[in-house]
Amino acid sequence: MKIGSHGWSHIDWRKTDDVTLNQEINSAKRKIEDTIGRKVDSLAIPFGSYDRRIMNMLGGFDRIYTSDTGLVPVSGRVFQRWSYQKDWSADNNLIRLAAITDGKVFKAQRALKMAIKRLR
């Protein structure tokens, strides 16, 4: 099990100024590191809300998780993660995941969405 960061106060980083964004990313990272006595190299972006400014601030992280749905790529630094939904149950999660991620339309939509977010 790894411990990563999810920010200082779980707010939308795109709506913050640079001072607040620094606290959300770097101060939270340092506080967790000081508490656990280990390096924190992974982070999950709150609400999956990011843009180019935020991605440029994440240089100290090897793995960045977003709420962009989909399967984890084989390589790279940005990974999609699935957020838990109230109506999910253990017996249908894999079926739901396969149904959502199957097909060329879904994959094209996901790729376009991620490209737009990173270019903002």
PASEBA-1860 file (N, C-alpha, C; in nm, 3 decimals):
! residues 120
1> MKIGSHGW> 0.084/-0.116/0.000/0.000/0.000/0.000/0.089/0.124/0.000 ~ 0.047/0.223/-0.076/0.120/0.349/-0.081/0.034/0.462/-0.027 ~ 0.099/0.561/0.028/0.029/0.681/0.072/0.064/0.792/-0.026 ~ -0.038/0.856/-0.080/-0.019/0.967/-0.171/-0.094/1.089/-0.121 ~ -0.089/1.194/-0.197/-0.156/1.318/-0.160/-0.285/1.336/-0.240 ~ -0.377/1.408/-0.181/-0.502/1.444/-0.249/-0.530/1.593/-0.224 ~ -0.422/1.666/-0.191/-0.434/1.809/-0.165/-0.453/1.839/-0.018 ~ -0.460/1.967/0.013/-0.470/2.014/0.150/-0.616/2.018/0.198
9> SHIDWRKT> -0.705/2.070/0.114/-0.843/2.092/0.161/-0.950/2.047/0.062 ~ -0.914/1.964/-0.033/-1.007/1.906/-0.129/-1.095/2.011/-0.197 ~ -1.028/2.101/-0.268/-1.097/2.204/-0.345/-1.058/2.191/-0.492 ~ -1.130/2.261/-0.577/-1.102/2.261/-0.721/-0.980/2.349/-0.746 ~ -0.869/2.287/-0.782/-0.744/2.361/-0.799/-0.747/2.462/-0.913 ~ -0.830/2.438/-1.012/-0.837/2.532/-1.124/-0.893/2.667/-1.081 ~ -0.961/2.671/-0.969/-1.024/2.795/-0.922/-0.941/2.866/-0.816 ~ -0.816/2.827/-0.799/-0.731/2.886/-0.694/-0.626/2.978/-0.753
17> DDVTLNQE> -0.573/3.064/-0.666/-0.458/3.145/-0.705/-0.331/3.062/-0.683 ~ -0.218/3.115/-0.725/-0.093/3.038/-0.717/-0.051/3.007/-0.573 ~ -0.077/3.099/-0.479/-0.040/3.076/-0.339/-0.120/2.959/-0.283 ~ -0.250/2.959/-0.306/-0.335/2.850/-0.258/-0.299/2.719/-0.326 ~ -0.272/2.724/-0.456/-0.234/2.603/-0.529/-0.105/2.545/-0.473 ~ -0.010/2.629/-0.439/0.115/2.582/-0.379/0.088/2.511/-0.246 ~ -0.002/2.566/-0.165/-0.036/2.500/-0.039/-0.102/2.366/-0.066 ~ -0.195/2.364/-0.160/-0.268/2.241/-0.192/-0.173/2.130/-0.238
25> INSAKRKI> -0.074/2.166/-0.315/0.015/2.064/-0.373/0.139/2.042/-0.286 ~ 0.218/2.146/-0.266/0.348/2.129/-0.201/0.341/2.122/-0.049 ~ 0.260/2.207/0.013/0.249/2.202/0.160/0.185/2.072/0.205 ~ 0.083/2.027/0.133/0.020/1.899/0.168/0.120/1.785/0.154 ~ 0.198/1.786/0.046/0.298/1.681/0.023/0.400/1.678/0.138 ~ 0.452/1.796/0.174/0.552/1.803/0.283/0.493/1.757/0.416 ~ 0.370/1.796/0.446/0.306/1.757/0.573/0.291/1.605/0.582 ~ 0.248/1.544/0.472/0.234/1.398/0.471/0.371/1.332/0.487
33> EDTIGRKV> 0.471/1.382/0.413/0.607/1.325/0.423/0.662/1.337/0.564 ~ 0.642/1.454/0.628/0.690/1.473/0.765/0.620/1.378/0.861 ~ 0.493/1.351/0.835/0.414/1.266/0.924/0.451/1.119/0.910 ~ 0.469/1.072/0.786/0.495/0.928/0.766/0.643/0.895/0.756 ~ 0.728/0.998/0.741/0.872/0.974/0.733/0.917/0.911/0.603 ~ 0.840/0.930/0.497/0.873/0.875/0.365/0.839/0.976/0.257 ~ 0.900/0.956/0.142/0.871/1.041/0.027/0.731/1.010/-0.028 ~ 0.658/1.115/-0.063/0.528/1.101/-0.128/0.548/1.134/-0.275
41> DSLAIPFG> 0.525/1.034/-0.362/0.549/1.055/-0.504/0.426/1.033/-0.591 ~ 0.309/1.016/-0.526/0.186/1.001/-0.603/0.080/1.097/-0.550 ~ -0.010/1.133/-0.639/-0.111/1.232/-0.606/-0.237/1.205/-0.687 ~ -0.352/1.225/-0.626/-0.480/1.217/-0.698/-0.539/1.357/-0.700 ~ -0.566/1.409/-0.818/-0.618/1.545/-0.834/-0.765/1.548/-0.792 ~ -0.800/1.636/-0.696/-0.940/1.645/-0.654/-1.033/1.676/-0.771 ~ -1.141/1.603/-0.781/-1.245/1.622/-0.882/-1.196/1.597/-1.025 ~ -1.072/1.556/-1.043/-1.018/1.538/-1.177/-1.008/1.669/-1.251
49> SYDRRIMN> -1.004/1.779/-1.178/-1.007/1.913/-1.236/-0.864/1.967/-1.250 ~ -0.813/1.966/-1.371/-0.677/2.014/-1.393/-0.666/2.084/-1.526 ~ -0.557/2.156/-1.541/-0.524/2.224/-1.666/-0.370/2.228/-1.674 ~ -0.319/2.299/-1.771/-0.174/2.303/-1.793/-0.100/2.363/-1.673 ~ -0.157/2.469/-1.610/-0.093/2.533/-1.495/-0.075/2.431/-1.382 ~ -0.178/2.354/-1.356/-0.171/2.254/-1.249/-0.070/2.145/-1.284 ~ -0.075/2.094/-1.405/0.018/1.988/-1.445/0.164/2.036/-1.433 ~ 0.189/2.163/-1.462/0.324/2.218/-1.449/0.370/2.225/-1.304
57> MLGGFDRI> 0.276/2.232/-1.210/0.309/2.238/-1.067/0.336/2.100/-1.007 ~ 0.311/1.994/-1.082/0.319/1.859/-1.026/0.450/1.788/-1.058 ~ 0.556/1.864/-1.073/0.686/1.807/-1.106/0.743/1.712/-1.002 ~ 0.702/1.724/-0.877/0.755/1.639/-0.771/0.685/1.506/-0.755 ~ 0.596/1.473/-0.850/0.520/1.349/-0.839/0.547/1.258/-0.958 ~ 0.570/1.131/-0.929/0.595/1.032/-1.034/0.465/0.977/-1.095 ~ 0.360/0.973/-1.014/0.230/0.919/-1.058/0.122/1.019/-1.021 ~ 0.045/1.057/-1.122/-0.064/1.152/-1.103/-0.192/1.082/-1.146
65> YTSDTGLV> -0.289/1.076/-1.055/-0.416/1.011/-1.083/-0.524/1.116/-1.105 ~ -0.607/1.094/-1.207/-0.718/1.184/-1.235/-0.847/1.105/-1.233 ~ -0.957/1.174/-1.238/-1.087/1.107/-1.244/-1.130/1.083/-1.388 ~ -1.040/1.105/-1.482/-1.068/1.072/-1.621/-1.086/0.921/-1.626 ~ -1.202/0.875/-1.666/-1.228/0.732/-1.660/-1.149/0.656/-1.765 ~ -1.124/0.532/-1.738/-1.056/0.447/-1.833/-0.958/0.355/-1.765 ~ -0.889/0.277/-1.844/-0.791/0.183/-1.793/-0.656/0.250/-1.782 ~ -0.571/0.200/-1.695/-0.438/0.257/-1.673/-0.350/0.229/-1.794
73> PVSGRVFQ> -0.282/0.332/-1.846/-0.192/0.309/-1.959/-0.069/0.228/-1.916 ~ -0.004/0.168/-2.009/0.114/0.087/-1.980/0.230/0.172/-1.932 ~ 0.245/0.292/-1.986/0.353/0.379/-1.945/0.301/0.521/-1.929 ~ 0.384/0.605/-1.873/0.347/0.744/-1.856/0.339/0.782/-1.710 ~ 0.301/0.905/-1.686/0.298/0.962/-1.552/0.156/0.989/-1.504 ~ 0.063/1.004/-1.597/-0.076/1.034/-1.562/-0.160/0.908/-1.579 ~ -0.236/0.876/-1.476/-0.316/0.754/-1.475/-0.462/0.789/-1.444 ~ -0.551/0.717/-1.509/-0.693/0.734/-1.479/-0.726/0.650/-1.357
81> RWSYQKDW> -0.823/0.695/-1.281/-0.871/0.616/-1.169/-1.022/0.622/-1.169 ~ -1.081/0.522/-1.111/-1.227/0.517/-1.101/-1.269/0.567/-0.965 ~ -1.361/0.659/-0.961/-1.416/0.707/-0.834/-1.531/0.616/-0.795 ~ -1.538/0.584/-0.668/-1.644/0.499/-0.617/-1.779/0.568/-0.635 ~ -1.877/0.494/-0.680/-2.013/0.544/-0.695/-2.103/0.468/-0.597 ~ -2.202/0.535/-0.541/-2.290/0.473/-0.441/-2.359/0.347/-0.493 ~ -2.392/0.345/-0.623/-2.467/0.231/-0.675/-2.378/0.114/-0.721 ~ -2.247/0.124/-0.703/-2.159/0.016/-0.741/-2.162/-0.093/-0.635
89> SADNNLIR> -2.153/-0.217/-0.680/-2.142/-0.329/-0.586/-2.031/-0.421/-0.636 ~ -1.980/-0.502/-0.547/-1.867/-0.588/-0.580/-1.896/-0.680/-0.697 ~ -2.018/-0.728/-0.711/-2.048/-0.825/-0.816/-2.064/-0.764/-0.955 ~ -2.084/-0.633/-0.965/-2.103/-0.577/-1.099/-1.997/-0.476/-1.141 ~ -1.897/-0.451/-1.059/-1.795/-0.352/-1.095/-1.719/-0.388/-1.221 ~ -1.673/-0.512/-1.234/-1.598/-0.552/-1.353/-1.685/-0.549/-1.478 ~ -1.809/-0.590/-1.466/-1.901/-0.585/-1.580/-1.924/-0.441/-1.622 ~ -1.947/-0.353/-1.525/-1.969/-0.211/-1.555/-1.844/-0.149/-1.619
97> LAAITDGK> -1.727/-0.178/-1.564/-1.603/-0.125/-1.619/-1.583/-0.170/-1.763 ~ -1.605/-0.296/-1.790/-1.589/-0.348/-1.926/-1.689/-0.283/-2.021 ~ -1.810/-0.265/-1.978/-1.913/-0.205/-2.065/-1.882/-0.059/-2.095 ~ -1.833/0.014/-1.995/-1.806/0.156/-2.014/-1.685/0.176/-2.105 ~ -1.582/0.096/-2.087/-1.456/0.120/-2.158/-1.446/0.048/-2.291 ~ -1.546/-0.029/-2.328/-1.542/-0.103/-2.453/-1.586/-0.013/-2.568 ~ -1.517/-0.021/-2.677/-1.562/0.049/-2.797/-1.476/0.167/-2.836 ~ -1.472/0.191/-2.965/-1.389/0.296/-3.022/-1.441/0.435/-2.987
105> VFKAQRAL> -1.573/0.451/-2.978/-1.630/0.583/-2.947/-1.586/0.628/-2.808 ~ -1.596/0.539/-2.710/-1.554/0.574/-2.574/-1.406/0.612/-2.572 ~ -1.323/0.533/-2.636/-1.179/0.559/-2.635/-1.146/0.690/-2.704 ~ -1.214/0.721/-2.811/-1.192/0.849/-2.881/-1.237/0.966/-2.795 ~ -1.352/0.953/-2.731/-1.402/1.059/-2.644/-1.306/1.083/-2.527 ~ -1.258/0.976/-2.466/-1.165/0.988/-2.353/-1.036/1.056/-2.397 ~ -0.981/1.017/-2.510/-0.856/1.076/-2.559/-0.874/1.225/-2.587 ~ -0.986/1.262/-2.647/-1.013/1.403/-2.677/-1.030/1.483/-2.548
113> KMAIKRLR> -1.103/1.429/-2.452/-1.126/1.497/-2.325/-0.994/1.524/-2.254 ~ -0.907/1.423/-2.247/-0.779/1.439/-2.180/-0.690/1.539/-2.253 ~ -0.690/1.538/-2.384/-0.609/1.632/-2.462/-0.654/1.776/-2.435 ~ -0.784/1.797/-2.432/-0.837/1.932/-2.408/-0.799/1.979/-2.268 ~ -0.812/1.892/-2.168/-0.780/1.931/-2.031/-0.632/1.969/-2.019 ~ -0.546/1.897/-2.085/-0.403/1.924/-2.072/-0.360/2.049/-2.151 ~ -0.439/2.090/-2.247/-0.405/2.209/-2.326/-0.464/2.336/-2.271 ~ -0.558/2.325/-2.176/-0.621/2.446/-2.120/-0.519/2.535/-2.057
END
